[in-house]
Amino acid sequence: MLGYPEMLALAAEYVNIKEAEYLKLERPLANINVNITLTLENGKTILAPTYLTLMNEVGAGKGGLRIHKNVSLEEVQSLAGLMEIKCRITELPFAGAKAGICINTEDLTTKDYEKLIFLWAETYKPILIPRNKKYYYITACDVNSRPWMMSKIVRHMGDYQCATSKDPLDGGIRGRPPATGYGVANITKFYIENISGESIKGKTIGIQGFGNVGGWTARYLYEMGAKITAITDLYGGVYNENGINIPELLKYTQKSNNNSVSGFGKEFSNEELFSAHFDVLIPAALEDQITKKNAYNIDSELIICAANGPITLKGQEILDQRNITIIPGIANAGGVIASNFELMNAGDPKVVEIKDVQQYINKKQISNFKDIIRLSKELQVNLFLAEIILAIERRLDILRAIGF
Ligand code: NAD
């Protein structure tokens, strides 16, 4: 996954930036590392290194809490950089940030998760609790972190603004959990219908990941009339050339082992997903899934980045040579946009209808996506680079106007 310094270097070829400004932007404002020890329900004690990166002082740091065995400082920093790009292109009042806990989740029980979240919240209390009404970091869901955990965090802190994507009873809003998937489906439909001039109905789609983002993306695209023919996850996959029945699959995964799609129909692997034909391919699992090793095999005209950073730079170069269009991070910005809506409506979640959240996502996502498309045409660069350039230009505007 590309780090913020590399993205800045790419943008600097096109943006007028002074040396002092470059120095100010290049590194995160802060990196925090705290090692937590956790005694599991089975009596075993394990060490779980945790990290938090805050990119700058533009606003409260925003970016989810990732709980995964591969979490590292490098990964958290890169994800915070992607969040910084996302907050600038959506014009939200946040600084990019990310938190992570490095732990093998395979053997964790619900009680272990509860304890882990309690320990994490206790550890990061000084950053999560506002001082003089200023928030430094507002957390949210990411891989393996769930709305009930965000509810635990705000209850523990006694502050309903220090986490988003929590339960509506704890100051959350109804449309937040589906928001990222809604945004992914929304931008897919917009691109196919308004840019390519075709219909979303009947388009074949392959999705990697069936968690929060992949699951909601599949549900919305299914409702729009697209034909989702393959879905894979960490444990396996499923293929149906006539289209998978998504409502039935969602029911199935509520009870299946590890909530996996595996066993719902004809088995399908991640390798097959990255070489089978789809009109649209949607990586919605993890970063660095499309690389120089499999980019030549991809058989889709359009790739939508539902996950953060699912394509490496080399993978991107190969896909560019092959004229495959990639819609970058703006595609998965629905979550952070809805988080802002959640914070704006804090204290009165009941008045918020899902359609209000979706309208807000649609407005912010599509208008800024049009800016990215315009810049891409103007500079003759791909959408990925246009997005980075736009984000750096907007970051420089803030730096020059306010000084941070
Ligand atoms: P999740 O934990 O709910 O789901 C992850 C899914 O990916 C699961 O189905 C899992 O089985 C699958 N998966 C994990 N490792 C895999 C592998 N090696 N191969 C194939 N499948 C694998 O996580 P999520 O919240 O849906 O997040 C998915 C991605 O979307 C991440 O990159 C995350 O950073 C990004 N994202 C999430 C949000 C959000 O609001 N949750 C917002 C923006 C971006």
Boltz pocket constraint, residues with backbone or C-beta under 6 A from the ligand:
constraints:
  - pocket:
      binder: B
      contacts: [[A, 64], [A, 141], [A, 142], [A, 143], [A, 144], [A, 145], [A, 176], [A, 177], [A, 180], [A, 208], [A, 209], [A, 210], [A, 211], [A, 212], [A, 213], [A, 214], [A, 232], [A, 233], [A, 234], [A, 235], [A, 258], [A, 270], [A, 284], [A, 285], [A, 286], [A, 287], [A, 306], [A, 307], [A, 308], [A, 332], [A, 333], [A, 335], [A, 336]]
      max_distance: 6.0
